[in-house]
C-alpha cells in the first residue's frame, strides 16, 4: 500500500511550521508544503479543508485533517502518527 499524501500549509516565519516539518522529516515522511504567504490564493482552501482553521500549520495526512503542530505532536505521543504515515 503506498504511503498517503501529506500536505502541510505553512508560512516561512512560523516556528510551529518548522517544528512540524522537522517531526515529519524525522519519520522519513515526504510531504508537500503549501506556503500561504507565497500563495495567498491557497489560504481559503486551507480554511475550508480544515473546517475553519486560520492558523498555520494545518496538516493533512491523506484525507485526515490532523490539525496543527501541537495536535500532530500529541498524536505522535499517543502512538497514532506512525500508523497514519504508513497508510
Wavefront OBJ file of the C-alpha trace (Angstrom):
o trace
v 0.000 0.000 0.000
v 1.515 3.367 -0.951
v 2.106 5.978 1.709
v -0.616 8.619 1.956
v -0.160 12.090 0.506
v 0.871 14.518 3.244
v 0.172 18.214 2.832
v 1.139 20.943 5.251
v 0.043 24.559 4.916
v 2.800 26.801 6.273
v 4.353 30.230 6.429
v 8.121 30.784 6.399
v 8.076 32.758 9.664
v 6.193 30.167 11.716
v 8.190 28.263 14.325
v 5.408 25.701 14.723
v 5.543 25.055 10.966
v 9.274 24.386 11.164
v 8.774 22.054 14.160
v 6.017 20.130 12.344
v 8.205 19.714 9.259
v 11.110 18.529 11.438
v 8.901 15.849 13.008
v 7.697 14.623 9.611
v 11.256 14.598 8.251
v 12.462 12.665 11.318
v 9.877 9.996 10.437
v 11.096 9.875 6.832
v 7.730 11.170 5.626
v 7.641 13.012 2.302
v 5.245 15.930 2.276
v 4.079 18.782 0.101
v 4.423 22.210 1.656
v 1.938 24.904 0.699
v 3.269 28.341 1.692
v 0.202 30.541 2.250
v 2.354 33.694 2.266
v 3.861 32.972 -1.165
v 0.499 31.616 -2.398
v -2.226 33.617 -0.591
v -4.818 32.226 -3.002
v -4.397 28.853 -1.246
v -5.389 30.183 2.221
v -9.179 29.965 1.606
v -8.646 26.355 0.502
v -6.779 25.661 3.775
v -9.544 27.254 5.857
v -12.240 25.237 4.067
v -10.367 21.918 4.229
v -9.548 22.367 7.920
v -13.092 23.262 8.917
v -12.248 26.869 9.741
v -8.591 26.685 10.796
v -6.958 30.032 10.019
v -3.566 29.478 11.632
v -0.591 27.592 10.242
v 0.420 24.884 10.140
v -2.617 22.917 9.051
v -1.587 19.320 8.439
v -3.350 16.696 6.341
v -2.365 13.050 6.025
v -4.379 11.600 3.198
v -7.886 12.929 3.725
v -7.396 13.154 7.509
v -7.048 16.641 8.976
v -4.510 16.320 11.777
v -4.699 19.940 12.907
v -1.657 21.979 13.870
v 1.794 21.186 15.176
v 0.708 20.588 18.785
v -2.055 18.263 17.551
v 0.401 16.232 15.479
v 2.907 16.012 18.338
v 0.178 14.845 20.727
v -0.924 12.260 18.154
v 2.677 11.052 17.913
v 2.980 10.773 21.722
v -0.185 8.621 21.747
v 1.324 6.363 19.077
v -1.193 7.385 16.434
v 1.035 9.192 13.940
v 3.141 6.308 12.629
v 0.145 4.172 11.573
v -1.289 7.135 9.625
v 2.026 7.734 7.895
v 2.159 4.093 6.809
v -1.266 4.266 5.196
l 1 2 3 4 5 6 7 8 9 10 11 12 13 14 15 16 17 18 19 20 21 22 23 24 25 26 27 28 29 30 31 32 33 34 35 36 37 38 39 40 41 42 43 44 45 46 47 48 49 50 51 52 53 54 55 56 57 58 59 60 61 62 63 64 65 66 67 68 69 70 71 72 73 74 75 76 77 78 79 80 81 82 83 84 85 86 87
